[in-house]
Amino acid sequence: MKFVTYNIQYGLGRDRRYDLDRTARVVEGADVIALQEVERFWKRSGTLDEVAELSERLADYHWVYGPGLDIDASYRDEDGRLVSRRRQFGAMLMSRTPILSSRLFPLPKYGTLKQHSIQQALLEGVIDTPAGPIRVYTTHLSHLSAETRVPQIEALLDIIGRAPGEGGAWCGGHPNSDAGWTEGDEPPMPREAMIMGDLNFVPDSDQYDMIAGPLSPNHGRLVRRDGLLDAWVVAGHGENDRVTSPAVANAPEGGMDIDSCVDYCFVTVELAGRVRGVQIDGVADASDHQPVWIDIDLDDPAAPL
């Protein structure tokens, strides 16, 4: 199965044009799509519901949306009737196979006095695959500093680590089987997981070490037995041999003025052996980031996870 993660910069391309058709074309070949910076009802992007627009363009995909930022954008129409809507900014998961369940977790937010700081969140989807269900997470961490990202990384590692023990979105039974609380099968919460997204740190950083394990000068990367591995490295590439956020001249707040890598896919130990390849699409121009494509062998139903 092919996975892709892409910070779409709310449809704004390198040519400074908004074009969701172009965005959809970049990712449409994937089996599972993780998008960041998807927004709804912002003036800058034409007051579009980008969730609806993308789901229409990619109509064969199941999807879930997780806004970190959610504020009122209601108005009254010409007849004075209230139109209730939300101005939102967050992440989206899309999958050709069913997304069996989904949860959204707010991440720690740093309360700045002047700098722009928004609420961010971790979106979880349990996705059905021929080899069994897996957990897929996507997020977009703070751009402000390492100090604002560290609590977010601690939170997401805790969420991902404790999930199998918590059980599915609902679990257990109910004393009254006719009450309707246990409609359908109990949703799974597998150990196998991956996290994709714009994490806003570079490989040569303490934040990378928090996820991938510390780097020993004598023994290499010390990956925990229950930890996460960088799929790019598993596929045979060097940690620092990549660019997902090319330099932007006169970069605005949050933009990069040097070539860097801030977009990743990390997988649990159980999935690492199934990674077949990772590539960065250096040609795509639908955003200020480049999409990262991950090929994971989950197509063999005879080899369950």
C-alpha positions in Angstrom: 0.0 0.0 0.0 1.1 3.5 -0.8 1.0 6.2 1.9 1.6 9.9 1.4 1.9 12.8 3.8 1.6 16.4 2.5 1.4 19.8 4.2 -0.8 21.4 1.5 -0.5 25.0 2.9 -4.3 25.4 2.5 -4.0 24.9 -1.3 -1.5 27.7 -1.8 1.2 26.7 -4.3 4.7 28.0 -4.9 3.3 30.3 -7.6 1.1 31.9 -4.8 -2.0 30.6 -6.5 -4.7 28.6 -4.6 -5.5 25.5 -6.6 -7.1 22.4 -4.8 -7.4 20.6 -8.2 -3.6 20.7 -8.3 -3.4 19.6 -4.6 -5.6 16.6 -5.3 -3.6 15.5 -8.4 -0.4 15.4 -6.3 -1.8 12.8 -3.9 -4.5 10.9 -5.7 -2.4 7.8 -6.4 -2.0 6.9 -2.8 -4.0 4.3 -0.8 -3.8 6.4 2.4 -3.4 10.2 2.4 -2.3 12.3 5.4 -2.8 16.1 4.9 -2.0 19.0 7.1 -3.0 22.7 6.9 -6.5 21.9 5.6 -8.8 24.8 6.4 -12.5 25.6 6.2 -14.1 29.1 5.6 -11.0 31.3 5.6 -11.1 34.5 3.5 -7.6 34.0 2.2 -8.5 30.7 0.5 -11.8 32.0 -0.9 -14.0 31.0 2.1 -14.0 27.5 0.8 -14.8 24.4 2.8 -11.6 22.6 1.8 -12.6 19.4 3.4 -15.7 19.2 1.2 -13.7 20.3 -1.9 -11.0 17.7 -1.4 -13.4 14.9 -0.6 -15.3 15.8 -3.8 -12.2 15.7 -5.9 -11.0 12.5 -4.2 -14.4 10.8 -4.2 -13.3 7.2 -3.8 -11.7 7.9 -0.5 -13.1 7.5 3.0 -12.0 10.5 5.1 -11.9 12.0 8.6 -11.0 15.6 9.5 -9.5 16.9 12.7 -9.4 20.6 13.3 -7.0 21.9 16.0 -8.2 25.4 15.5 -11.9 25.8 15.6 -13.6 29.3 16.0 -17.0 30.8 15.2 -17.6 31.9 11.6 -21.4 32.2 11.7 -23.3 34.8 9.9 -26.9 35.7 8.9 -28.1 35.4 5.4 -30.2 38.0 3.4 -33.3 36.8 5.2 -31.7 37.2 8.6 -31.5 33.4 9.2 -28.5 32.2 11.2 -25.9 30.2 9.2 -23.8 28.3 11.8 -20.4 27.4 10.6 -16.9 27.0 12.0 -13.6 28.5 10.8 -11.2 25.6 11.1 -7.6 24.6 10.5 -6.3 21.1 10.9 -5.4 17.7 9.5 -7.2 15.2 7.3 -6.9 11.5 6.7 -8.2 9.8 3.5 -8.1 6.1 2.7 -9.3 3.9 -0.1 -10.2 1.3 2.6 -12.5 2.0 5.5 -11.4 4.2 8.4 -12.8 2.0 11.2 -12.6 4.6 13.9 -11.1 8.0 14.6 -10.1 10.1 17.6 -8.8 13.7 17.9 -6.4 14.8 20.7 -5.5 18.5 21.4 -1.8 19.0 21.9 -0.2 21.3 24.5 -0.4 25.0 23.4 2.1 27.7 24.3 0.3 30.9 25.3 2.4 33.6 23.5 2.0 37.3 24.1 2.8 38.5 20.5 3.9 35.6 18.3 1.2 33.7 16.4 0.4 30.5 18.4 -2.5 28.2 17.4 -4.1 25.1 18.9 -2.8 22.0 17.3 -4.0 18.4 17.5 -3.2 14.8 16.8 -5.6 13.0 14.5 -5.9 9.2 14.8 -7.5 6.9 12.3 -7.7 3.1 12.6 -7.6 1.9 8.9 -8.6 -1.4 7.5 -5.9 -3.1 5.4 -5.6 -6.6 3.7 -3.1 -7.5 6.4 -5.3 -6.2 9.3 -6.1 -2.9 10.9 -3.3 -0.3 11.6 -3.3 3.0 13.4 -2.4 6.0 11.3 -1.8 9.4 13.0 -1.2 12.7 11.5 -0.3 16.1 13.0 1.4 19.4 12.5 3.6 20.6 15.4 4.4 24.1 16.5 6.6 26.2 14.3 7.7 28.5 17.1 10.6 26.8 18.8 11.9 23.5 20.2 10.5 24.5 23.6 7.0 24.7 22.2 7.3 21.4 20.4 8.8 19.2 23.2 5.6 19.1 25.3 3.6 18.2 22.1 6.0 15.4 21.3 5.8 14.1 24.8 2.0 14.2 24.6 1.8 12.4 21.2 4.2 9.7 22.3 2.0 9.1 25.4 -1.1 8.9 23.3 0.3 6.5 20.7 1.9 4.4 23.4 -1.1 3.9 25.6 -3.7 3.4 22.8 -3.6 -0.4 22.6 -4.2 -0.8 26.3 -7.2 1.6 26.1 -9.0 -0.5 23.5 -11.0 0.7 20.6 -13.2 3.8 20.3 -15.6 1.7 22.3 -14.8 -1.6 24.0 -16.3 -4.2 26.3 -19.9 -5.0 26.6 -23.1 -3.5 27.9 -25.5 -4.9 30.5 -28.5 -4.2 28.2 -27.8 -5.7 24.8 -30.9 -4.0 23.4 -29.8 -0.4 24.4 -28.0 0.1 21.1 -24.6 1.0 22.6 -22.8 -1.9 21.1 -24.0 -1.6 17.5 -21.7 -3.3 15.1 -18.4 -5.0 16.0 -16.1 -3.7 18.6 -13.6 -1.4 16.8 -10.0 -2.6 17.0 -7.0 -0.7 18.5 -4.0 -2.5 17.0 -0.4 -2.2 18.2 0.8 -1.5 14.7 0.9 2.3 14.1 2.5 5.0 12.0 2.6 8.8 12.4 2.9 11.1 9.4 3.1 14.9 9.2 4.8 18.2 9.4 6.7 17.9 12.7 8.7 21.2 12.3 12.0 19.8 13.5 15.1 18.7 11.5 16.7 15.2 11.8 19.7 16.6 13.6 17.7 17.8 16.7 16.8 16.7 20.2 13.2 16.5 19.1 14.0 13.9 16.5 15.9 11.9 19.1 12.8 12.0 21.3 10.9 9.9 18.7 13.6 7.9 17.0 15.8 7.2 20.0 19.1 8.8 21.1 22.1 8.7 18.8 25.2 7.0 20.3 28.6 8.0 18.8 29.8 4.4 19.2 26.6 2.3 18.6 24.3 4.3 16.3 20.6 5.1 16.8 19.3 3.4 20.0 15.8 2.4 18.9 13.5 1.2 21.7 11.9 -2.2 21.3 8.5 -0.5 21.7 9.6 2.6 19.9 9.2 4.3 16.5 11.5 4.1 13.5 12.0 6.7 10.8 10.6 5.0 7.6 13.0 7.0 5.5 16.0 5.5 7.3 14.4 2.0 7.3 14.2 2.3 3.5 18.0 2.7 3.4 18.4 6.5 3.3 20.6 8.7 5.5 18.9 10.7 8.2 20.0 14.0 6.9 19.8 13.1 3.2 16.5 14.8 2.3 14.6 18.0 1.8 10.9 18.3 2.2 10.7 22.1 2.8 12.8 23.9 0.2 14.2 27.3 1.0 11.8 30.2 0.3 13.2 33.7 -0.4 12.1 36.3 2.2 10.2 33.6 4.1 7.2 34.8 6.1 6.7 33.7 9.7 6.9 30.0 9.9 8.6 29.7 6.5 12.1 28.2 5.9 14.9 30.3 4.5 17.1 27.2 4.0 16.5 23.7 2.6 15.4 21.5 5.4 13.4 18.3 6.3 10.4 18.7 8.6 8.0 16.1 7.1 8.2 12.5 8.3 6.7 9.1 8.6 7.6 7.1 11.7 6.4 3.5 12.1 6.3 1.0 15.0 8.7 -1.9 15.2 6.0 -4.2 14.0 5.6 -2.3 10.7 9.3 -1.5 10.1 9.9 -4.8 8.4 7.2 -4.1 5.9 8.6 -0.8 4.6 9.6 -1.3 1.0 10.5 2.2 0.0 10.2 6.0 0.8 10.5 8.8 -1.7 10.1 12.6 -1.7 8.3 14.1 -4.6 10.6 17.0 -5.4 8.6 18.2 -8.4 5.2 18.9 -6.8 4.5 22.7 -6.5 1.1 22.7 -4.9 2.5 23.8 -1.5 5.7 25.1 0.1 6.3 21.5 1.3 7.1 18.4 -0.7 5.0 15.2 -0.3 6.6 12.1 1.2 5.6 8.8 -0.2 5.9 5.6 1.8 5.4 2.0 0.3 4.5 -0.5 3.0 3.7 -4.2 2.2 0.2 -4.6 3.6 -1.4 -6.3 0.6 -0.9 -9.9 1.6 -3.9 -11.2 3.5 -2.1 -14.4 4.2 0.4 -12.6 6.4 -1.7 -10.9 9.1 -0.1 -8.3 11.4 
